[in-house]
Amino acid sequence: MEISLKNQVAIVTGASSGIGAGVAKSLASSGATVVVNYSSDKSLDKANSILKEITDAGGNGIVYLCDVSQENQVISMFQDVVSQLGTVDILVNNAGIQKDAKFTEMTLDQWNAVIGINLTGQFLCAREAIKEFLRRGIDTKRSVACGKIIHISSVHEIIPWAGHANYASSKGAIKMMMQTLAQEYGADKIRVNSICPGAIQTPINTNAWNTPEALNDLLTLIPYNRIGQPQDIGNLAVFLASDMSDYITGASIFVDGGMTTFESFSTGG
Ligand code: BGC
């Protein structure tokens, strides 16, 4: 079966850089019309350049400004996308940030900022997406499912991470939200899954790969011995958004070069 997302509309949050940009390009190259969401005026140019890459390659899309932690902005984004593009078939809940700090030094602002975007943002977007999926119903010319949600989680939904309690907590919570939604809306033919990236070479983790020493340290955590690329995540997003994966829902799929095999246990234990 050929993977085609033709006639489908996908919203990708946080798509002006990193994993979101990679996912947006992959979905567009499979035929979806992609909403390249960006979070502030500062990232407009980057969002436009991702859209240009999409259209230069023959794809379709729009850019859309929305801070996913703000309820009114999320509601407006879904309303505007439905009025401009007809509906939403696929949500990739990607927008995410880190505000790292030792736990006893972590401020409430750092905690709230990360939970606000990484968790509340995914809640707000998933809620509006599911409402739109149910309003539209199944249209088999688009997909045999009524709608697909892909949460971008992390290996840190299962690997504890000292100095990143806010981030790891947000990702652990995404796992339960994803599985609960898959359970609650399975009978409506809405599929909900998570992609759990390991170390992917993006701006969020520059410190982990921008010197040979840092990269060397990082690779000791990755049995497959390379850093991931946004395309690695994009490939799985296309599959999870397509009818090829129609029997997959409620799953966390790790794309991490084996990071979750706990490489440090390869000797000893
Ligand atoms: C984090 C990265 C980190 C990776 C592996 C991701 O979720 O955002 O900063 O490199 O997990 O630890």
Boltz pocket constraint, residues with backbone or C-beta under 6 A from the ligand:
constraints:
  - pocket:
      binder: B
      contacts: [[A, 98], [A, 153], [A, 154], [A, 155], [A, 156], [A, 197], [A, 198], [A, 199], [A, 200], [A, 204], [A, 205], [A, 208]]
      max_distance: 6.0
